Amino acid sequence: MASDHSVRVFFYMGNPQCYGVRAAVDEDTTTVRITLYEGTLPDAPAECTTLAASASLLITTHDPIGTRSVIPG
């Protein structure tokens, strides 16, 4: 956990010149579910090299994480 209201998630993604990632967060009283969506950038080159880039996002929650489970969506 990075703070009471945030957690950093680590993942692999495609070439960052071609792909972007966004997160959706669904919270309830026991769970914080984080779903990552990867897609082609609007201004991406026509051809992209294949690679797995290490990346991370800092996810901010509405309520403090506390003892809730953080799970993938």
C-alpha positions in Angstrom: 0.0 0.0 0.0 1.4 3.4 -0.9 -0.9 5.3 1.5 -4.4 5.0 3.2 -6.1 5.8 -0.1 -3.7 4.4 -2.7 -1.9 1.3 -3.8 0.6 0.7 -6.6 0.0 -2.1 -9.0 2.7 -3.6 -11.2 2.1 -5.3 -14.5 3.5 -6.0 -18.0 2.1 -4.1 -21.0 2.8 -3.8 -24.7 5.1 -1.2 -26.3 4.3 2.1 -24.5 4.7 3.9 -27.8 1.7 2.0 -29.1 -0.4 1.0 -26.1 -1.9 2.8 -23.0 -3.4 1.4 -19.8 -6.2 2.7 -17.7 -7.6 1.3 -14.4 -11.2 0.9 -13.1 -11.7 0.6 -9.4 -14.8 -1.0 -7.8 -15.0 -0.7 -4.0 -17.2 -2.2 -1.4 -16.9 -2.7 2.4 -14.6 -5.8 2.1 -12.9 -5.5 -1.3 -11.1 -3.2 -3.7 -11.2 -4.7 -7.2 -8.8 -3.2 -9.7 -9.3 -4.0 -13.4 -6.7 -2.8 -15.9 -7.6 -2.1 -19.6 -4.9 -1.9 -22.3 -5.6 -0.5 -25.7 -4.0 1.0 -28.7 -3.2 4.7 -28.5 -5.0 6.9 -31.0 -1.7 8.2 -32.4 0.2 4.9 -32.3 2.5 4.0 -35.2 1.1 1.6 -37.9 3.6 -1.1 -36.9 4.7 -1.7 -33.3 7.4 -4.0 -32.0 6.3 -6.8 -29.7 7.6 -6.5 -26.2 6.5 -6.9 -22.6 7.3 -3.6 -20.8 7.3 -3.5 -17.0 4.9 -0.8 -15.8 3.0 0.4 -12.7 0.1 2.6 -11.9 -0.7 4.4 -8.6 -4.4 3.6 -7.9 -6.4 6.0 -5.7 -9.4 4.7 -3.8 -12.4 6.7 -2.6 -12.3 5.2 0.9 -9.3 4.2 2.9 -8.1 0.7 2.0 -7.7 -0.4 5.6 -8.2 -4.1 6.0 -10.0 -4.6 2.7 -8.7 -7.1 0.2 -7.2 -5.7 -3.0 -7.9 -8.1 -5.8 -7.6 -8.1 -9.6 -10.8 -7.5 -11.6 
